[in-house]
Amino acid sequence: MNATKVKAVVSLIIWLLVGAIAVNAFFLFVQGGSWFTFTDPDADKPIQVLSDRTTTADVDTLIIEWSVGGVTVKVGEADSGIRVVERSRSNLADNKQVQFDQNGSTLTLRSRNKTHFVFFGWGTQVSYLEVTVEPKLYQRLKITQASGNTDVVGIQATTFDMTSASGSVELNTISVSTANLIQTSGEITLLGANQIDTLKVTMTSGRFDGRADAQHVTVNMTSGEFGLQFLSTNPLSLDHDMTSGSATYSLPQSTPFSVSVDKTSGAFSSGFTMTQNGNRYDYGTGGPLYTLDMTSGSFTIRP
């Protein structure tokens, strides 16, 4: 086969692949799915326990690095230690199961399943990690999830770091001093009565929908949808930087505050009766100065 024919065949294969990817993406979009999600190839099979281990060592830092599947961190009984259970619908070899590393007061749990791109339901075998911790204040909880679902319930920590490439993250009634949430795509949801002193959110796209009392909020978003409802108190500081997309804040108290708006285009709206002075909007006599830096999109602040 001459070079011209080889080039033509390779070109045809590439364009067929591109077309197949486009069709797959279209159907995922229509069905409300995420292109960067995972599919469990054994979803019709019963789930089984791969490993079940408990440590009673004194742990104040918990690090979880997961590949694909699901992670749940919840609070159990006092003096019960930390229990780590991995489940799967697949028969994973021992060298593919969770890696359990204890180093002093730091416990690190790593997935040894390689992350593979999922295409038309083809992909890696997945597993689900459930970690039950004692009810106490932890110095740090760090979770990195490539794809899948993450649920964190009732945790108390000085620092909470959550990085999600895709999939769904649910935080329910957590109490932390500093929360650093990094989202490439997918969805982050804050449920229940979350208490967060300093909340930092970085999102490339996707959706953030939260309920919390947070004193200091910093958000950097490229696009997507962002919504945060404060439960009982207004924040002391709020800095929101957005390239595009939409953002909505709900403030529970009619106490004075101000917003400084620096925008290239887009729309700023308020459900409060505010007095405008240049780029500054004051509610009442003015109070904490919230800042908005927006290239385009829409930003709303309301009761």
N, C-alpha and C positions, 0 to 999 in steps of 0.2 A: 504494500500500500504506500503510495507516494505521500510526500509531506502535505500536499494540498488536501488530500482525502482525510489524512489523520487529523489535520486542523479542523476540517469540517465536522468530523465525527465528535471530536472533543467539544467543539462549539455547540453542537446539537445536544450533547449530554448535559452541558452546563445550563443551557436554556431550559431543558426539560426539568432539571433540578430546581432552577429558579421558579419556574411555573408551578411545580408541585409545592414548593415552600409558600408561594403566594396563595395558592388555594387553601393550604392548611391554615395559614394565618387568617384568611378570610372567614373560614368556618369557625375558628376559635373566637374571632371577634363577634360574629353573629350570635354565637352561643353564650357570649358573655365571659369567655375564658380568657386566660392570659397566655401569651405566646411563650413566656419564659416559665411556665408551670411544669409540674412533673405529672406523669401518669404511672400509676402502680400497675405493672403488667399482670399482677396476680390479684387484682382487686376482687375477683370472684371467689377467692380461696379464704379459708378461715385464718385468723391471725394466731400466731404462736409466740411463746416466750423463747427468745434466744439466750438471754442471760439475765440473771437476777442477783444483784450484789449489794450489800449494805456495809458502809463504813461508819464506825463510831468515833473516828479520829476527829480532833478539833479542826473544823474547816471554817475559814472566814472569807475565802475567795473561791468562787466557782466559775470555771471557764468551760463553755460548751462550744465546740466547733463541729457543726453538722453539715452533711453533704446534701442529701435529698430524702424527703420523707416528712417527719414531724418531730417536734420537741415540745414537751410539756414540763414545766417546772411549777410545783405547787407545795404548799405547806402541810406537813403532817403533824404527828403528835410530838410533844416534848420528850426529849431524851430517847428518841427513836433512831438517831443517827441519820445518815443520808442514804436513801435507797435508790439504786439505779437499775431500771428495768428496760431492756431493749426487746422490741417485738417486731415481727415481720410476717408477711404472708409467703415469703420465700425462704428456702433453706440456705441461709448464708453460712459460708465456711467460717471457722473460728477466726481466721486471719482477716475476715471482713467485718467482724463484729466490733462493738465499741471498745476503744482503747481507754483504759482506766489508769490514770497517772496521779499518784498522790505525792506531793512534794511539800513537806512541811504543812502549813495551813492552807495550801492551795490544791484544789482538786480540779483536774483537767479531764474532760471527756471528749474524745475525738471520734468522729465517724471514720471508718476505714473503707467505706464504700466510695469509689470514685464517682464524681459527678459527670454524667453524660448528657449531652444534648438530646432532648426528647423530640422525636419526629414521627408523626402518625402513630403514636402509641408505643413506639420502640424506645427503649431506654434502659436505664440501670434498674436493678432490684433495689427496693427502698425499704427502710426500716424506721421505726418510731421509738424515740427515747422518752421515757418518763422518769423524772427525777423528783423525789419527795424529800424535802429538807425539813430540818427542825425549825420551829418558830422562834427566830432570833434575828438580830440585826447583823447582816453580812457586810463586810467591807466592800466587796465588789462582786457583781454578777455580770458576766460577759457572755453573750450568745451571738454566734455567727452562723447564719443559716443560708445555704446556697439556694435551695428551692424547697417549698413545702409549707407546712403550717407550724406556727409557734404560738404556744399559750403559756402565759406567765400569770399565776394567780396568788395574790396575798403576800408577795415577797416584800421584805424590808431590807433595804441595802443603802449604803452610803453612796455608791456609784453603780449605775446600771447602764451597760453598753449593749445596744442591740443593732446588729447589722443584718439586713435582709436584702438579698439580691432580687428575689421575687417571692410570690406566694402570699400568705396571709399571716399577720401577727396580731394577736389579741392580748392586751394587758388588762388585767382585772384586779382592781383594788390593791394596787401596789403603793408602797410608801418608800420614797427614795429622796436623797438629798440632791443628786444630779443624775438626770437621765439623758443619755446621748443616743438618739435614734436616727439611724442612717438607712434610707430606703431607696433602692434603685427603681423598682416598679412594684406592682402588687398593692397590698393594702395593710395599713396599720390602724387598729381600732383600740381605743381606751374605754373600757367599760367599768361601771361601778364607781366607787368613791376613791379616786386616785389622788394621793398627796405627793406632790413633787415640788421641791424648792426651786430647782433650776432645770428647765426643760429646753433641750437643744435638738432641733429636728433639721435633718438634711435630706431632701427628697429630689430625685431626678424626675420621676413621674409617678403615676399611680394615684392612690387616694389615702388621705389621713383623716380620720374622724375620731375626735377625742373628747372625753369628759374628765376634767381634773381641776384641782385647785393648785395653781402654779404661781410662784412669786415672781420668777424671772423667766421670760420666754424669748428664745432666739430661733428664728426659722429662716432657712435658705432653701428656696424651691426653684427648680428650673421650669417645671410645668406640673400639671395634675390638679387635683382638688384637695383643698385643705380646709378643715373645720375644727375649731376648738371651742368647747363650751366650758366656761369657768363655773364651778359649782356654787361657791358661797362668797368668794372674795375676788375683787379685781386684782390683776397683777400689778406689781410695783414697777416692773419694766417689761417692755415688749418691743422687739426689733424684728421686723419682717422684711426680707429681701426676696423679691420674686421676679423671674424673667417673664413668665406667662402663667396662664392657668387662672384659678379662682381661689380665693381665701375668704373665710368668714369667721369672725370671732363673736361670741355671745358673752356679754358681761352681765352678771347677776345683780350688781348694785348700781344705783344711780348716784354714784359719788363722782366728783369732778375729776376730769382727766383731759389730756391734750394729745393730739396726733399731728406729727410732722410728716407731710406727704411730699415725696420727691418722685415724680413719675414722668416717663417719656410719653406714654400714651396709656390708654386703659381708663378704668373708672374707679373712683373712690366714692363710697356711699356710707351713710350713717343713719341708724335708726334713732339716734339721739339728736335733739335740737342743738346744733353747734354753731358757734360764731367763727367765721373765717377771717383770718388776717394773713394774706399772702398764702404760703404753703402750710400754715398752721391752723388747725381747727381746735377750738376749745369748747369743752362741755362744762357748763357752770362756770365757776371761777378758775377752772383749769387745775391740773394736778400733775400726777406722773406723766411724763412726756413719752408717748409711744411713737416709734418711728417706722415709716413705710417707705421702702425704696422699690419702685415698680417700673419695669420696662413696658409691659403690657399686661392685659388681663383684667381681672376685677377683684376689688377688695371691699369687704363689707364689715362694719362693726355695728353691733346692735344689742339691745337689751336681751 
